[in-house]
Amino acid sequence: MRKELLKVRIEKMQLAPDITKIISASMLRLRMKSPFLATLALFARVIPTQKIATAATNGENIFINPDFVKSLPSSQIDGLLLHEVLHAALLHVPRRGTRERMQWNIAADIVVNGMIAQQQGFELPVGALRHHKLENLSVEEIYELLLKQNKLYPNCEADLLYEPLSENSTSDDFGSILDQAKQAALETHWRNAMQQAIAIAQSSNSQNSIPAGMQRELRALTEAQLNWRSYLWRYVVNTPTDFTDFDRRFIGQQLYLEALEGKTVQIFVAVDTSGSVGDHQLQLFLNEVREIVNAYPHLQCQLYYAAADIYGPYNLTVNSQLPEPIGGGGTSFVPFFESVSKQADWHSSCVCVYLTDGYGTFPEQPPAFPVLWVVTPGGLDLEAFPFGEAVRLLSC
């Protein structure tokens, strides 16, 4: 590791030189435990301050309360600093978007604390938030599930700040959303950090130097940048790499369509109405169906409700009234694909979109047409779908 990377970035504070020694020692221990995590930590500046009770990050810097840090044993200091570094490196601040701040913070804490708990030599401070059933999911998925469950953690402190601390700042300053320039700068900074950390970890002799949970979050980070409708767009245009004739009316909806004069696309939409899909998830599905029909006027759309059996098809047009959902019981994906195989006109463009949690019986043979699975938060792992392309249905 280059010498310039080994310099611990600590903003010195008058009357607290001991904090510099404490943080420097923690950084050295971190380097011995994990070259990967140590490299990430070196991209954050640690700033002692009395403005917060414990520790926090604004996505760039780490803020610590000196008195709180000095009250912790060394293993918990390491865990505390790593907690904030991971929040920053995994872009938990810019990934929040317009989501509710405290609930997002809770979801991010569950992910980060789960990752730290799996690392040898680190200990979380007393009272650190854990949720064993959820911590293997992405932050976006956990957030959606917490909203669905109306799960609250009243004693959880918000350690994701949305503006830098300053002498004149108040707690009200921390709720604003990052502007695009700041968000882009943070993403560039931490993607560069991640690339260097991965390179150093791969060149080191230590085993398992990249945490298993980190690979999952990195994949989720990529997924979080993609709107699932962008995937659908690739299927419903003829030449998705040619932007010369896209229909500008749809730019405001983040939909980029080519002008398809005189052409139509058949789309078959299945909405999972089995017993494993709750009312909240079903409402998300129906909202997405409305978006599909209203945003793509050149589509010929057929809707099915699907559980163990299928109900439909229902032909939909712009501003169609959606039929009342029918279903319940178990889930089989087979009847839908059998029905579509009998109806699809293979001389024209067609695509299937299946909105589901992913838990059900798949056909033994994959269908001969494009399939896009839109999967609920907490649903089947995207890599477990045996055919088609799977994306996560997440709010912004």
KACORHU-V951875 format. One record per residue. N is the residue number from 1. PSI is psi in whole degrees, 0 to 359 (NA if undefined). OMEGA is omega in whole degrees, -180 to 180 (none if undefined). NEAR is the number of other ideal C-beta (glycine too) atoms within 12 Angstrom. Layout:
n=N psi=PSI omega=OMEGA near=NEAR
n=N psi=PSI omega=OMEGA near=NEAR
This chain:
n=1 psi=134 omega=-175 near=21
n=2 psi=149 omega=-176 near=11
n=3 psi=320 omega=-178 near=7
n=4 psi=335 omega=178 near=10
n=5 psi=341 omega=-177 near=23
n=6 psi=350 omega=-180 near=19
n=7 psi=121 omega=180 near=15
n=8 psi=126 omega=-175 near=30
n=9 psi=94 omega=180 near=23
n=10 psi=127 omega=176 near=32
n=11 psi=109 omega=-174 near=23
n=12 psi=145 omega=-176 near=20
n=13 psi=131 omega=-180 near=24
n=14 psi=144 omega=178 near=11
n=15 psi=8 omega=180 near=12
n=16 psi=51 omega=179 near=24
n=17 psi=338 omega=-180 near=15
n=18 psi=332 omega=179 near=18
n=19 psi=322 omega=178 near=32
n=20 psi=317 omega=179 near=25
n=21 psi=320 omega=-179 near=21
n=22 psi=314 omega=-178 near=33
n=23 psi=322 omega=178 near=41
n=24 psi=317 omega=178 near=25
n=25 psi=321 omega=179 near=22
n=26 psi=319 omega=179 near=39
n=27 psi=321 omega=178 near=38
n=28 psi=319 omega=177 near=21
n=29 psi=321 omega=180 near=28
n=30 psi=320 omega=179 near=39
n=31 psi=321 omega=180 near=31
n=32 psi=328 omega=-178 near=18
n=33 psi=322 omega=-175 near=30
n=34 psi=106 omega=176 near=35
n=35 psi=325 omega=-180 near=30
n=36 psi=307 omega=-178 near=40
n=37 psi=324 omega=179 near=47
n=38 psi=321 omega=179 near=35
n=39 psi=318 omega=177 near=35
n=40 psi=317 omega=-177 near=43
n=41 psi=328 omega=-178 near=46
n=42 psi=353 omega=177 near=37
n=43 psi=4 omega=179 near=35
n=44 psi=141 omega=175 near=40
n=45 psi=130 omega=-179 near=30
n=46 psi=124 omega=-175 near=40
n=47 psi=113 omega=175 near=34
n=48 psi=139 omega=-180 near=33
n=49 psi=150 omega=175 near=30
n=50 psi=3 omega=-176 near=21
n=51 psi=345 omega=178 near=27
n=52 psi=158 omega=-175 near=30
n=53 psi=324 omega=-176 near=22
n=54 psi=275 omega=179 near=34
n=55 psi=158 omega=-178 near=46
n=56 psi=169 omega=174 near=41
n=57 psi=149 omega=173 near=47
n=58 psi=17 omega=-179 near=38
n=59 psi=346 omega=-180 near=42
n=60 psi=305 omega=-180 near=37
n=61 psi=159 omega=175 near=32
n=62 psi=128 omega=180 near=46
n=63 psi=132 omega=-179 near=42
n=64 psi=146 omega=172 near=43
n=65 psi=117 omega=-175 near=30
n=66 psi=318 omega=-178 near=34
n=67 psi=319 omega=180 near=21
n=68 psi=315 omega=-179 near=26
n=69 psi=318 omega=-179 near=40
n=70 psi=343 omega=179 near=20
n=71 psi=354 omega=-174 near=18
n=72 psi=148 omega=169 near=29
n=73 psi=162 omega=-173 near=19
n=74 psi=322 omega=-179 near=25
n=75 psi=326 omega=178 near=23
n=76 psi=329 omega=173 near=29
n=77 psi=316 omega=178 near=37
n=78 psi=317 omega=180 near=37
n=79 psi=321 omega=180 near=36
n=80 psi=312 omega=-180 near=44
n=81 psi=319 omega=179 near=51
n=82 psi=323 omega=177 near=46
n=83 psi=311 omega=-178 near=46
n=84 psi=323 omega=178 near=46
n=85 psi=317 omega=-179 near=47
n=86 psi=321 omega=174 near=50
n=87 psi=312 omega=-176 near=47
n=88 psi=312 omega=-175 near=41
n=89 psi=329 omega=180 near=46
n=90 psi=10 omega=173 near=47
n=91 psi=38 omega=-179 near=39
n=92 psi=333 omega=178 near=47
n=93 psi=304 omega=180 near=43
n=94 psi=334 omega=-180 near=39
n=95 psi=343 omega=-179 near=38
n=96 psi=323 omega=-177 near=38
n=97 psi=233 omega=-179 near=25
n=98 psi=14 omega=180 near=16
n=99 psi=158 omega=180 near=30
n=100 psi=131 omega=-166 near=23
n=101 psi=308 omega=-175 near=26
n=102 psi=319 omega=-180 near=28
n=103 psi=323 omega=176 near=30
n=104 psi=319 omega=179 near=38
n=105 psi=318 omega=179 near=36
n=106 psi=314 omega=179 near=39
n=107 psi=317 omega=180 near=45
n=108 psi=322 omega=177 near=50
n=109 psi=320 omega=180 near=45
n=110 psi=316 omega=180 near=40
n=111 psi=309 omega=-175 near=42
n=112 psi=315 omega=-179 near=46
n=113 psi=326 omega=176 near=38
n=114 psi=321 omega=178 near=35
n=115 psi=317 omega=-179 near=40
n=116 psi=321 omega=-178 near=39
n=117 psi=337 omega=-180 near=27
n=118 psi=353 omega=-178 near=26
n=119 psi=133 omega=178 near=30
n=120 psi=140 omega=175 near=19
n=121 psi=1 omega=178 near=22
n=122 psi=147 omega=179 near=34
n=123 psi=135 omega=178 near=25
n=124 psi=144 omega=176 near=32
n=125 psi=156 omega=-180 near=33
n=126 psi=135 omega=179 near=16
n=127 psi=3 omega=180 near=17
n=128 psi=139 omega=-175 near=32
n=129 psi=128 omega=175 near=35
n=130 psi=148 omega=173 near=24
n=131 psi=94 omega=-170 near=26
n=132 psi=328 omega=-177 near=13
n=133 psi=336 omega=-175 near=16
n=134 psi=341 omega=-167 near=30
n=135 psi=350 omega=176 near=30
n=136 psi=3 omega=177 near=24
n=137 psi=172 omega=176 near=36
n=138 psi=163 omega=179 near=41
n=139 psi=318 omega=-179 near=47
n=140 psi=318 omega=180 near=42
n=141 psi=316 omega=-180 near=38
n=142 psi=318 omega=178 near=39
n=143 psi=312 omega=-180 near=40
n=144 psi=319 omega=-179 near=35
n=145 psi=323 omega=177 near=32
n=146 psi=320 omega=177 near=35
n=147 psi=318 omega=-180 near=27
n=148 psi=320 omega=-178 near=25
n=149 psi=352 omega=-174 near=21
n=150 psi=42 omega=-176 near=11
n=151 psi=126 omega=-179 near=22
n=152 psi=145 omega=175 near=14
n=153 psi=88 omega=-170 near=24
n=154 psi=338 omega=-178 near=9
n=155 psi=5 omega=-178 near=14
n=156 psi=127 omega=178 near=27
n=157 psi=145 omega=178 near=26
n=158 psi=115 omega=179 near=32
n=159 psi=12 omega=172 near=42
n=160 psi=107 omega=-178 near=44
n=161 psi=150 omega=-175 near=39
n=162 psi=7 omega=169 near=36
n=163 psi=149 omega=177 near=28
n=164 psi=148 omega=173 near=28
n=165 psi=141 omega=175 near=30
n=166 psi=171 omega=-177 near=16
n=167 psi=328 omega=-176 near=10
n=168 psi=6 omega=-176 near=10
n=169 psi=153 omega=175 near=20
n=170 psi=172 omega=-179 near=13
n=171 psi=336 omega=180 near=17
n=172 psi=344 omega=-178 near=11
n=173 psi=347 omega=-167 near=17
n=174 psi=3 omega=-176 near=31
n=175 psi=357 omega=-174 near=21
n=176 psi=156 omega=180 near=18
n=177 psi=142 omega=-180 near=22
n=178 psi=140 omega=174 near=29
n=179 psi=168 omega=-173 near=13
n=180 psi=322 omega=-179 near=12
n=181 psi=315 omega=-180 near=11
n=182 psi=318 omega=180 near=21
n=183 psi=316 omega=179 near=24
n=184 psi=320 omega=-180 near=16
n=185 psi=317 omega=179 near=19
n=186 psi=316 omega=-179 near=34
n=187 psi=317 omega=179 near=29
n=188 psi=315 omega=-178 near=18
n=189 psi=311 omega=-173 near=26
n=190 psi=334 omega=173 near=35
n=191 psi=323 omega=175 near=24
n=192 psi=317 omega=178 near=20
n=193 psi=316 omega=-178 near=32
n=194 psi=320 omega=179 near=32
n=195 psi=317 omega=180 near=20
n=196 psi=321 omega=-180 near=27
n=197 psi=318 omega=179 near=37
n=198 psi=317 omega=180 near=25
n=199 psi=318 omega=-180 near=20
n=200 psi=319 omega=179 near=30
n=201 psi=320 omega=-179 near=28
n=202 psi=333 omega=-179 near=16
n=203 psi=351 omega=-179 near=15
n=204 psi=164 omega=-180 near=23
n=205 psi=355 omega=-177 near=10
n=206 psi=145 omega=-180 near=19
n=207 psi=145 omega=176 near=11
n=208 psi=42 omega=-177 near=20
n=209 psi=343 omega=174 near=29
n=210 psi=116 omega=-177 near=28
n=211 psi=142 omega=-180 near=32
n=212 psi=319 omega=-179 near=17
n=213 psi=334 omega=-180 near=29
n=214 psi=321 omega=179 near=33
n=215 psi=320 omega=179 near=22
n=216 psi=316 omega=-179 near=27
n=217 psi=326 omega=177 near=37
n=218 psi=322 omega=177 near=30
n=219 psi=318 omega=179 near=23
n=220 psi=325 omega=179 near=34
n=221 psi=318 omega=178 near=28
n=222 psi=316 omega=180 near=22
n=223 psi=325 omega=-175 near=31
n=224 psi=341 omega=-179 near=33
n=225 psi=352 omega=-171 near=23
n=226 psi=128 omega=172 near=26
n=227 psi=133 omega=-175 near=26
n=228 psi=335 omega=179 near=35
n=229 psi=337 omega=175 near=29
n=230 psi=325 omega=176 near=23
n=231 psi=314 omega=-180 near=29
n=232 psi=319 omega=180 near=41
n=233 psi=323 omega=-180 near=35
n=234 psi=331 omega=-179 near=26
n=235 psi=330 omega=-171 near=31
n=236 psi=1 omega=173 near=39
n=237 psi=155 omega=-176 near=31
n=238 psi=317 omega=-176 near=22
n=239 psi=83 omega=-172 near=17
n=240 psi=349 omega=178 near=18
n=241 psi=358 omega=-179 near=12
n=242 psi=111 omega=-175 near=13
n=243 psi=13 omega=-172 near=16
n=244 psi=329 omega=-174 near=12
n=245 psi=25 omega=-178 near=16
n=246 psi=152 omega=-175 near=22
n=247 psi=112 omega=-174 near=24
n=248 psi=348 omega=180 near=15
n=249 psi=340 omega=-173 near=15
n=250 psi=5 omega=-178 near=24
n=251 psi=320 omega=-179 near=13
n=252 psi=338 omega=178 near=10
n=253 psi=10 omega=-178 near=19
n=254 psi=32 omega=177 near=17
n=255 psi=127 omega=-176 near=30
n=256 psi=103 omega=-175 near=29
n=257 psi=143 omega=171 near=35
n=258 psi=154 omega=175 near=27
n=259 psi=114 omega=-178 near=21
n=260 psi=69 omega=-177 near=22
n=261 psi=125 omega=177 near=12
n=262 psi=7 omega=-178 near=7
n=263 psi=148 omega=177 near=20
n=264 psi=160 omega=177 near=21
n=265 psi=132 omega=175 near=33
n=266 psi=130 omega=176 near=31
n=267 psi=131 omega=180 near=39
n=268 psi=118 omega=-175 near=44
n=269 psi=127 omega=174 near=45
n=270 psi=130 omega=176 near=49
n=271 psi=120 omega=-180 near=46
n=272 psi=115 omega=179 near=48
n=273 psi=26 omega=-180 near=39
n=274 psi=172 omega=-177 near=37
n=275 psi=339 omega=-179 near=19
n=276 psi=352 omega=180 near=24
n=277 psi=118 omega=-179 near=37
n=278 psi=174 omega=-179 near=23
n=279 psi=320 omega=-180 near=13
n=280 psi=315 omega=180 near=23
n=281 psi=319 omega=180 near=34
n=282 psi=321 omega=178 near=32
n=283 psi=321 omega=175 near=22
n=284 psi=316 omega=-180 near=32
n=285 psi=312 omega=-176 near=38
n=286 psi=323 omega=176 near=29
n=287 psi=321 omega=-180 near=20
n=288 psi=323 omega=177 near=36
n=289 psi=316 omega=178 near=40
n=290 psi=318 omega=180 near=25
n=291 psi=318 omega=-179 near=30
n=292 psi=310 omega=-175 near=41
n=293 psi=318 omega=-175 near=30
n=294 psi=334 omega=-176 near=23
n=295 psi=341 omega=-177 near=30
n=296 psi=82 omega=-173 near=39
n=297 psi=343 omega=-178 near=25
n=298 psi=4 omega=-178 near=29
n=299 psi=147 omega=163 near=38
n=300 psi=111 omega=-169 near=29
n=301 psi=132 omega=172 near=37
n=302 psi=131 omega=-178 near=36
n=303 psi=137 omega=172 near=42
n=304 psi=143 omega=163 near=40
n=305 psi=135 omega=-171 near=37
n=306 psi=130 omega=172 near=42
n=307 psi=243 omega=171 near=34
n=308 psi=328 omega=174 near=24
n=309 psi=176 omega=178 near=24
n=310 psi=154 omega=179 near=34
n=311 psi=123 omega=-175 near=26
n=312 psi=195 omega=9 near=31
n=313 psi=157 omega=174 near=28
n=314 psi=123 omega=179 near=25
n=315 psi=128 omega=-176 near=20
n=316 psi=143 omega=173 near=31
n=317 psi=177 omega=180 near=21
n=318 psi=132 omega=179 near=17
n=319 psi=21 omega=176 near=11
n=320 psi=146 omega=172 near=20
n=321 psi=122 omega=-178 near=14
n=322 psi=137 omega=178 near=29
n=323 psi=157 omega=-180 near=21
n=324 psi=132 omega=-179 near=15
n=325 psi=142 omega=177 near=28
n=326 psi=140 omega=177 near=23
n=327 psi=218 omega=-175 near=32
n=328 psi=161 omega=178 near=19
n=329 psi=210 omega=-175 near=17
n=330 psi=183 omega=-176 near=21
n=331 psi=127 omega=170 near=33
n=332 psi=128 omega=179 near=26
n=333 psi=351 omega=-173 near=40
n=334 psi=310 omega=-176 near=26
n=335 psi=323 omega=-180 near=28
n=336 psi=311 omega=-177 near=46
n=337 psi=328 omega=175 near=34
n=338 psi=317 omega=-180 near=23
n=339 psi=317 omega=-179 near=26
n=340 psi=322 omega=-179 near=36
n=341 psi=329 omega=-180 near=22
n=342 psi=334 omega=-173 near=15
n=343 psi=331 omega=-170 near=23
n=344 psi=135 omega=175 near=28
n=345 psi=101 omega=-173 near=17
n=346 psi=358 omega=176 near=15
n=347 psi=356 omega=176 near=8
n=348 psi=171 omega=-179 near=20
n=349 psi=140 omega=176 near=28
n=350 psi=157 omega=180 near=30
n=351 psi=148 omega=175 near=36
n=352 psi=137 omega=174 near=42
n=353 psi=122 omega=-179 near=48
n=354 psi=115 omega=178 near=52
n=355 psi=117 omega=-168 near=46
n=356 psi=169 omega=170 near=46
n=357 psi=353 omega=174 near=40
n=358 psi=355 omega=-177 near=34
n=359 psi=106 omega=-178 near=26
n=360 psi=187 omega=-178 near=35
n=361 psi=124 omega=180 near=20
n=362 psi=153 omega=174 near=26
n=363 psi=148 omega=178 near=25
n=364 psi=325 omega=178 near=13
n=365 psi=133 omega=178 near=12
n=366 psi=147 omega=178 near=19
n=367 psi=164 omega=-176 near=30
n=368 psi=18 omega=-178 near=16
n=369 psi=162 omega=-178 near=27
n=370 psi=140 omega=180 near=28
n=371 psi=131 omega=175 near=37
n=372 psi=116 omega=176 near=38
n=373 psi=126 omega=176 near=41
n=374 psi=113 omega=-164 near=43
n=375 psi=137 omega=-179 near=42
n=376 psi=157 omega=172 near=40
n=377 psi=135 omega=-178 near=36
n=378 psi=0 omega=180 near=33
n=379 psi=189 omega=-178 near=37
n=380 psi=143 omega=176 near=28
n=381 psi=136 omega=-175 near=23
n=382 psi=329 omega=-179 near=32
n=383 psi=350 omega=-177 near=16
n=384 psi=351 omega=178 near=17
n=385 psi=127 omega=-171 near=28
n=386 psi=344 omega=179 near=23
n=387 psi=169 omega=-179 near=22
n=388 psi=190 omega=179 near=31
n=389 psi=134 omega=-176 near=28
n=390 psi=134 omega=177 near=31
n=391 psi=159 omega=-176 near=37
n=392 psi=137 omega=177 near=41
n=393 psi=106 omega=-177 near=44
n=394 psi=144 omega=175 near=37
n=395 psi=166 omega=-176 near=28
n=396 psi=NA omega=none near=21
